[in-house]
Amino acid sequence: MSNIIEAISIPNKFFTLSGHWPGAKTTIFQRMLFCVDILFNLSLLAEFTNHFDDYEILSEHLSITISPVSYLIKMIIFKIKSDAVQNLICSIKLKEFNDCPNHLRNIIEQTVKYSKFLGYVYQSLCLVTILLYSLVPVFTEADLPLRFSYYIGNFKPVMYAFQVMGLVSAASNNSSMDILAMSLMRICAAQIEILNRKIIGLSDEYEKYRPDYIKTELKRCVKHHVKIIRYHEILNEVFSMIILTQYATSAVVICNLGFQLVHVDPMTLQFVRMTVYFIAMMIQLAMYCWFGNEIIVKSSAIRDACYEFKWFESDLETRKTIITIMERSKQPLVLKVGKFSMLSLQSFTSVIRTSYSYFTLMQTLYRKNQN
């Protein structure tokens, strides 16, 4: 029988290995790896300043620079919010989140399996992307996986190892951050669904239970609902700015990759790796929006579940308990993207539209520059 904490086992392992898991002691080697991440980002930004006069090269370099920089920003926010993250993990271990009727255990089982499956698939896609970038010097005339215009002489093998290490670290930790966020959102949606099923189950079997039992179970539902709301508040506190960072970077990367795919020969390795990278970025953004939307949909269904309860056949105390749950669920639970919008499928289409607008602007500037 799975425990719901197992849903975050993949990011737990990766963050513990890299020294980013909240509360875990970091070794000197792990601190050095983080310093390598910072130096890698600085090298990308240094190269970025050399290509302001060439839209095509600038777009190509920007598409690969944004993701590692995004990872670094997200990781800094994550470390600042480490206390809140630990509170979030403690919330998952609460009795209200793990003790549920046997007929609802399948929701927890599915949450764990789905989170692990999604984690493995997504990280495999990221690994393939990094592998394709690492093979650039093998199949092309380039000396390094990424552009670096500064003279390095005989240190090209060292620079190659440095870039590959930076790419692997950024991809593994960034994907782990995404998987952690999405697994925690999935847990929130699963708990709301369990709450709804409990309330509906009490209504369906209303005549089989004694009034005292109904009152006790409904009070437990109230406690469960309060814990879910608190969990959601901490989730917002931790990931609101991280999601905002992801939104901003996704729009830029998708736009630049789209621009590159239009101008790159389809029969080259560059086109293949950019296509895989583009798919990974689209999946990354879509997963955030999908699970954010799931929380909205399922939390909106709480009032319907309460209304389906046979409150008209209940005593005054039971009705008051049902009203308490309904009043708390008037506003659906939403994850904020900073303070600007909410995380939903509608916001996914908004980012895609924004990316397309940037893409058409870049196409216009590129044509003018060519003329």
C-alpha positions as CSV (number, residue, x, y, z in Angstrom):
1,M,0.0,0.0,0.0
2,S,1.6,3.3,-1.2
3,N,2.0,6.3,1.1
4,I,1.2,9.6,-0.6
5,I,4.7,11.0,0.3
6,E,6.1,8.5,-2.3
7,A,4.7,10.8,-5.1
8,I,7.7,13.2,-4.5
9,S,10.3,10.4,-4.3
10,I,12.0,11.3,-7.6
11,P,12.7,15.0,-6.9
12,N,13.6,14.0,-3.3
13,K,16.3,11.7,-4.6
14,F,17.7,14.2,-7.1
15,F,17.7,17.2,-4.7
16,T,19.2,15.1,-1.9
17,L,22.0,14.0,-4.3
18,S,22.6,17.6,-5.5
19,G,22.3,19.1,-1.9
20,H,19.2,21.2,-2.6
21,W,16.6,19.3,-0.5
22,P,15.4,21.6,2.3
23,G,16.9,20.7,5.7
24,A,19.5,18.3,4.3
25,K,23.2,18.9,5.1
26,T,25.2,19.9,2.1
27,T,28.8,18.6,1.5
28,I,31.7,20.6,0.1
29,F,31.3,18.8,-3.2
30,Q,27.6,19.7,-3.5
31,R,28.5,23.4,-2.8
32,M,31.1,23.2,-5.5
33,L,28.6,21.8,-8.0
34,F,26.3,24.8,-7.3
35,C,29.2,27.1,-7.9
36,V,29.7,25.3,-11.2
37,D,26.1,26.1,-12.0
38,I,26.6,29.7,-11.3
39,L,29.8,29.9,-13.4
40,F,28.1,28.0,-16.2
41,N,25.3,30.6,-16.3
42,L,27.8,33.5,-16.2
43,S,29.6,31.9,-19.2
44,L,26.3,31.8,-21.1
45,L,25.5,35.4,-20.3
46,A,29.0,36.5,-21.3
47,E,28.5,34.8,-24.7
48,F,25.1,36.3,-25.1
49,T,26.5,39.8,-25.2
50,N,28.6,39.0,-28.4
51,H,25.7,38.4,-30.8
52,F,23.4,41.5,-30.6
53,D,24.1,42.2,-34.3
54,D,22.9,38.7,-35.5
55,Y,19.3,37.8,-34.9
56,E,19.7,34.2,-35.9
57,I,22.7,33.4,-33.6
58,L,21.2,35.6,-30.9
59,S,17.9,33.6,-31.0
60,E,19.7,30.3,-31.0
61,H,21.9,31.2,-28.0
62,L,19.0,32.8,-26.1
63,S,16.9,29.6,-26.4
64,I,19.6,27.6,-24.6
65,T,20.6,30.3,-22.2
66,I,17.2,31.0,-20.7
67,S,16.5,27.5,-19.2
68,P,19.7,27.3,-17.1
69,V,19.2,30.9,-15.9
70,S,15.6,30.1,-15.1
71,Y,16.7,27.0,-13.1
72,L,19.1,29.2,-11.1
73,I,16.4,31.8,-10.3
74,K,13.9,29.1,-9.4
75,M,16.5,27.3,-7.2
76,I,17.3,30.5,-5.3
77,I,13.6,31.1,-4.7
78,F,13.3,27.5,-3.6
79,K,16.1,27.9,-1.1
80,I,14.7,31.1,0.3
81,K,11.4,29.3,0.8
82,S,13.0,26.2,2.4
83,D,11.1,26.6,5.7
84,A,7.8,26.7,3.8
85,V,8.8,23.7,1.7
86,Q,9.5,21.7,4.9
87,N,6.0,22.7,6.2
88,L,4.6,21.5,2.9
89,I,6.3,18.1,3.3
90,C,5.1,17.8,6.9
91,S,1.5,18.6,5.7
92,I,1.7,15.6,3.3
93,K,2.5,13.3,6.2
94,L,-0.6,14.4,8.2
95,K,-3.1,11.8,9.3
96,E,-5.9,13.6,7.4
97,F,-3.9,13.2,4.1
98,N,-3.1,9.5,4.5
99,D,-6.1,8.0,6.4
100,C,-8.9,7.4,4.0
101,P,-11.5,4.7,3.5
102,N,-10.2,1.6,1.7
103,H,-12.4,2.2,-1.3
104,L,-10.7,5.6,-1.8
105,R,-7.1,4.3,-1.5
106,N,-7.0,3.9,-5.2
107,I,-6.9,7.7,-5.6
108,I,-3.7,7.8,-3.5
109,E,-2.3,4.8,-5.4
110,Q,-3.0,6.5,-8.8
111,T,-1.5,9.7,-7.6
112,V,1.8,8.0,-6.6
113,K,2.0,5.9,-9.8
114,Y,1.1,8.8,-12.1
115,S,3.6,11.2,-10.5
116,K,6.4,8.6,-10.8
117,F,5.5,7.8,-14.4
118,L,5.3,11.4,-15.4
119,G,8.6,12.1,-13.6
120,Y,10.5,9.3,-15.4
121,V,9.1,10.2,-18.8
122,Y,9.8,14.0,-18.4
123,Q,13.3,13.5,-17.1
124,S,14.1,11.0,-19.9
125,L,13.0,13.6,-22.4
126,C,15.3,16.1,-20.7
127,L,18.2,13.6,-20.8
128,V,17.7,13.0,-24.5
129,T,17.8,16.8,-25.1
130,I,21.1,17.1,-23.2
131,L,22.5,14.1,-25.0
132,L,21.8,15.6,-28.4
133,Y,23.5,18.9,-27.4
134,S,26.5,17.0,-26.0
135,L,26.9,15.2,-29.3
136,V,27.2,18.5,-31.3
137,P,31.1,18.3,-31.5
138,V,30.9,14.7,-32.7
139,F,28.5,15.3,-35.7
140,T,29.4,18.9,-36.6
141,E,32.4,21.1,-37.0
142,A,31.7,22.8,-33.7
143,D,34.3,22.4,-30.9
144,L,31.8,22.7,-28.0
145,P,28.1,21.8,-27.4
146,L,27.3,25.5,-26.9
147,R,28.8,28.6,-28.5
148,F,31.8,30.2,-26.7
149,S,33.6,32.9,-28.7
150,Y,36.4,33.5,-26.2
151,Y,39.8,32.0,-26.8
152,I,40.5,28.9,-24.7
153,G,43.4,27.4,-26.5
154,N,44.2,23.8,-25.3
155,F,41.5,23.9,-22.7
156,K,38.7,22.9,-25.1
157,P,38.3,19.4,-23.5
158,V,38.0,21.1,-20.1
159,M,35.4,23.6,-21.5
160,Y,33.5,20.7,-23.1
161,A,33.3,18.8,-19.8
162,F,32.3,22.1,-18.0
163,Q,29.5,22.8,-20.5
164,V,28.2,19.2,-20.4
165,M,28.3,19.2,-16.6
166,G,26.4,22.5,-16.5
167,L,23.8,21.3,-18.9
168,V,23.3,18.0,-17.0
169,S,23.0,19.8,-13.7
170,A,20.6,22.5,-15.0
171,A,18.4,19.9,-16.8
172,S,18.3,17.4,-13.9
173,N,17.6,19.9,-11.1
174,N,15.2,22.0,-13.2
175,S,13.2,19.0,-14.2
176,S,13.2,17.8,-10.6
177,M,11.8,21.2,-9.5
178,D,9.1,20.9,-12.1
179,I,8.3,17.3,-11.1
180,L,8.2,18.4,-7.4
181,A,5.8,21.2,-8.1
182,M,3.5,19.1,-10.3
183,S,3.5,16.2,-7.8
184,L,2.5,18.5,-5.0
185,M,-0.2,20.0,-7.1
186,R,-1.4,16.5,-8.0
187,I,-1.5,15.6,-4.3
188,C,-3.6,18.7,-3.6
189,A,-6.1,17.7,-6.4
190,A,-6.2,14.1,-5.1
191,Q,-7.0,15.2,-1.5
192,I,-9.8,17.4,-2.8
193,E,-11.2,14.5,-4.8
194,I,-11.0,12.2,-1.7
195,L,-12.9,14.9,0.3
196,N,-15.6,15.1,-2.4
197,R,-16.0,11.3,-2.5
198,K,-16.3,11.2,1.3
199,I,-19.1,13.7,1.3
200,I,-21.0,12.0,-1.6
201,G,-20.4,8.6,0.0
202,L,-22.1,9.7,3.2
203,S,-25.0,11.0,1.2
204,D,-25.3,7.7,-0.8
205,E,-25.3,5.6,2.3
206,Y,-27.2,8.1,4.4
207,E,-29.9,5.7,5.5
208,K,-27.4,3.0,6.6
209,Y,-25.6,5.2,9.1
210,R,-26.7,6.5,12.5
211,P,-27.0,10.3,12.9
212,D,-24.1,10.4,15.3
213,Y,-21.8,8.6,12.8
214,I,-22.8,11.1,10.1
215,K,-22.0,14.0,12.4
216,T,-18.6,12.6,13.3
217,E,-17.6,11.9,9.7
218,L,-18.7,15.3,8.5
219,K,-16.6,17.0,11.3
220,R,-13.7,14.9,10.0
221,C,-14.4,16.2,6.5
222,V,-14.3,19.8,7.9
223,K,-10.9,19.1,9.4
224,H,-9.7,17.6,6.2
225,H,-10.9,20.6,4.2
226,V,-9.1,23.0,6.6
227,K,-5.9,21.0,6.1
228,I,-6.3,21.1,2.3
229,I,-6.8,24.9,2.4
230,R,-3.7,25.3,4.5
231,Y,-1.7,23.0,2.3
232,H,-2.8,25.0,-0.8
233,E,-1.8,28.3,0.9
234,I,1.7,27.0,1.6
235,L,1.9,25.6,-2.0
236,N,1.1,29.1,-3.3
237,E,3.6,30.7,-1.0
238,V,6.4,28.4,-2.3
239,F,5.7,28.1,-6.0
240,S,3.9,31.4,-6.9
241,M,7.2,33.2,-8.0
242,I,8.7,30.0,-9.3
243,I,5.7,29.5,-11.6
244,L,6.0,33.2,-12.7
245,T,9.6,32.6,-13.6
246,Q,8.6,29.5,-15.6
247,Y,5.9,31.4,-17.4
248,A,8.3,34.2,-18.5
249,T,11.1,31.9,-19.6
250,S,8.7,29.5,-21.4
251,A,7.3,32.3,-23.5
252,V,10.8,33.4,-24.5
253,V,12.2,29.9,-25.2
254,I,9.2,28.6,-27.1
255,C,9.3,31.8,-29.3
256,N,13.0,31.5,-30.0
257,L,12.9,27.8,-30.7
258,G,10.0,28.3,-33.1
259,F,12.1,31.0,-34.9
260,Q,15.0,28.6,-35.1
261,L,13.0,25.7,-36.4
262,V,11.7,27.9,-39.3
263,H,15.3,28.8,-40.4
264,V,17.2,25.5,-39.7
265,D,17.6,22.8,-42.3
266,P,15.3,19.8,-41.2
267,M,17.9,17.3,-42.2
268,T,20.5,18.4,-39.6
269,L,21.2,17.4,-36.0
270,Q,20.5,21.0,-35.0
271,F,16.9,20.7,-36.2
272,V,16.4,17.4,-34.3
273,R,17.8,18.6,-31.0
274,M,15.8,21.8,-31.2
275,T,12.6,19.8,-32.0
276,V,13.1,17.6,-28.9
277,Y,13.9,20.7,-26.8
278,F,10.8,22.4,-28.1
279,I,8.6,19.4,-27.2
280,A,10.2,19.3,-23.7
281,M,9.4,23.0,-23.2
282,M,5.8,22.6,-24.4
283,I,5.3,19.6,-22.1
284,Q,6.8,21.4,-19.2
285,L,4.5,24.4,-19.5
286,A,1.4,22.2,-20.3
287,M,2.0,20.1,-17.1
288,Y,2.1,23.1,-14.8
289,C,-1.1,24.5,-16.4
290,W,-2.9,21.1,-16.4
291,F,-2.4,20.3,-12.7
292,G,-3.2,23.9,-11.7
293,N,-6.4,23.6,-13.7
294,E,-7.2,20.3,-11.9
295,I,-7.1,22.0,-8.5
296,I,-9.5,24.6,-9.7
297,V,-12.0,22.1,-11.2
298,K,-11.9,19.7,-8.3
299,S,-12.2,22.4,-5.6
300,S,-15.2,23.9,-7.5
301,A,-16.9,20.5,-7.2
302,I,-16.9,20.6,-3.3
303,R,-20.0,22.8,-3.2
304,D,-21.8,20.4,-5.6
305,A,-20.8,17.4,-3.4
306,C,-22.2,19.2,-0.4
307,Y,-25.4,20.1,-2.3
308,E,-25.8,16.4,-3.2
309,F,-25.7,15.5,0.5
310,K,-29.2,14.8,2.0
311,W,-29.1,18.0,4.1
312,F,-32.9,18.3,3.8
313,E,-33.3,15.1,5.9
314,S,-30.6,16.0,8.4
315,D,-30.8,17.7,11.8
316,L,-29.7,21.3,12.4
317,E,-26.2,20.5,13.6
318,T,-25.5,18.4,10.4
319,R,-26.8,21.2,8.2
320,K,-24.6,23.7,9.9
321,T,-21.6,21.5,9.2
322,I,-22.5,21.2,5.6
323,I,-23.0,24.9,5.3
324,T,-19.5,25.4,6.9
325,I,-17.9,23.3,4.2
326,M,-19.9,25.1,1.4
327,E,-19.0,28.5,2.7
328,R,-15.3,27.7,2.7
329,S,-15.5,26.4,-0.9
330,K,-17.2,29.5,-2.4
331,Q,-14.0,30.5,-3.9
332,P,-12.2,27.7,-5.8
333,L,-8.6,27.0,-4.8
334,V,-6.2,28.6,-7.4
335,L,-2.5,28.7,-7.8
336,K,-1.2,32.2,-8.5
337,V,1.3,33.1,-11.2
338,G,3.0,35.8,-9.1
339,K,0.3,38.3,-8.5
340,F,-0.7,38.6,-12.1
341,S,-2.9,35.6,-13.0
342,M,-3.9,32.1,-12.0
343,L,-2.5,28.8,-13.2
344,S,-5.0,27.1,-15.6
345,L,-5.4,25.8,-19.1
346,Q,-6.5,29.3,-20.1
347,S,-3.2,30.7,-19.1
348,F,-1.5,28.0,-21.1
349,T,-3.1,29.4,-24.3
350,S,-2.2,32.9,-23.2
351,V,1.5,32.0,-23.0
352,I,1.3,30.3,-26.4
353,R,-0.3,33.4,-27.9
354,T,2.4,35.6,-26.3
355,S,5.1,33.4,-27.7
356,Y,3.5,33.6,-31.2
357,S,3.4,37.4,-31.0
358,Y,7.1,37.5,-30.1
359,F,7.8,35.0,-32.9
360,T,6.1,37.2,-35.6
361,L,8.0,40.3,-34.2
362,M,11.3,38.4,-34.5
363,Q,10.4,37.3,-38.1
364,T,9.6,40.9,-39.0
365,L,12.9,42.2,-37.5
366,Y,14.9,39.4,-39.2
367,R,13.4,40.2,-42.6
368,K,14.2,43.9,-42.3
369,N,17.7,43.0,-41.2
370,Q,18.1,40.7,-44.2
371,N,16.9,43.4,-46.6
